[in-house]
Amino acid sequence: MYYAIISEDVDNSLSLRQTAKAAHIERLQTLKAEGRLLLAGPHPIIDTPDPGDAGFSGSLVVAEFDSLVEAQAWADNDPYVDAGVYRKVVVKPFKVVLP
């Protein structure tokens, strides 16, 4: 089943993101290589794909896991969590309807 991992950043998280970005992306690449990643990306603070120094307000990952417990464990071990990027992380089951 798919799960949505919805993360909310702390204020002024850009420098924290930069310290852990490579490890964070590597984990997402692993999910992609395993055919389990539906989508992933950050939420820019301003209405543009590249917010520059404005940074991001959070992230969304939708990926396939065997259970909610497994999805939560994966989210809990995100390098962004260890780096202090996220203030809050919510993991919910996700049903793909379209496309």
C-alpha positions in Angstrom: 0.0 0.0 0.0 1.1 3.6 -0.6 1.7 6.0 2.3 1.9 9.8 2.3 4.7 11.2 4.5 3.8 14.8 5.0 6.6 16.8 6.7 6.5 20.4 8.1 9.8 22.3 8.3 11.1 24.3 11.3 11.5 28.0 10.5 14.6 28.9 8.5 15.3 25.3 7.7 17.3 25.9 4.5 20.8 25.5 6.0 19.7 22.4 7.9 18.3 20.9 4.6 21.6 21.6 2.8 23.6 19.6 5.4 21.4 16.5 5.0 20.2 16.8 1.4 22.6 14.2 -0.1 21.6 11.5 2.4 17.9 12.4 2.1 18.0 12.1 -1.7 19.9 8.9 -1.6 17.2 7.2 0.4 14.6 8.5 -2.0 16.7 7.1 -4.9 16.7 3.7 -3.2 12.9 3.7 -3.0 12.7 4.7 -6.7 15.2 2.0 -7.7 13.0 -0.5 -5.9 9.9 0.7 -7.8 8.2 1.9 -4.6 8.3 5.7 -5.0 5.3 7.4 -6.5 6.4 11.0 -5.9 8.6 13.1 -3.7 9.4 16.8 -3.3 9.6 19.9 -1.1 7.0 22.6 -0.7 8.6 26.0 -1.7 7.7 28.8 0.7 7.1 31.1 -2.2 5.2 30.5 -5.4 8.1 29.4 -7.6 9.9 26.1 -8.3 13.2 27.6 -7.1 12.5 29.7 -4.0 16.2 30.5 -3.5 17.0 31.7 0.0 13.3 31.7 0.9 13.6 27.9 1.3 10.9 25.4 1.9 8.1 24.8 4.3 8.0 21.0 4.2 8.1 17.9 2.0 5.8 15.2 0.6 6.8 11.7 -0.1 4.3 9.1 -1.4 5.8 5.6 -1.4 4.8 2.0 -1.1 5.5 0.1 2.2 4.2 -3.1 3.6 2.5 -1.4 6.6 1.9 1.9 8.3 4.5 0.8 10.9 7.1 0.3 8.2 6.3 3.6 6.6 6.5 5.4 10.0 9.9 3.8 10.7 11.2 4.9 7.3 10.0 8.4 8.0 11.5 8.4 11.5 14.9 7.5 10.0 15.0 10.3 7.5 18.3 12.3 7.6 16.2 15.5 7.6 14.7 14.3 11.0 18.2 13.8 12.4 19.3 17.2 11.1 16.4 18.9 12.8 14.7 20.1 9.5 11.2 18.8 10.4 9.0 20.2 13.1 6.3 17.6 12.4 5.9 14.5 10.3 2.6 12.8 9.6 2.3 9.4 7.9 -1.0 8.4 6.4 -2.2 5.6 4.2 -2.7 6.9 0.6 -5.0 5.5 -2.1 -4.0 6.2 -5.7 -7.1 7.1 -7.7 -5.7 9.1 -10.7 -4.0 9.0 -13.1 
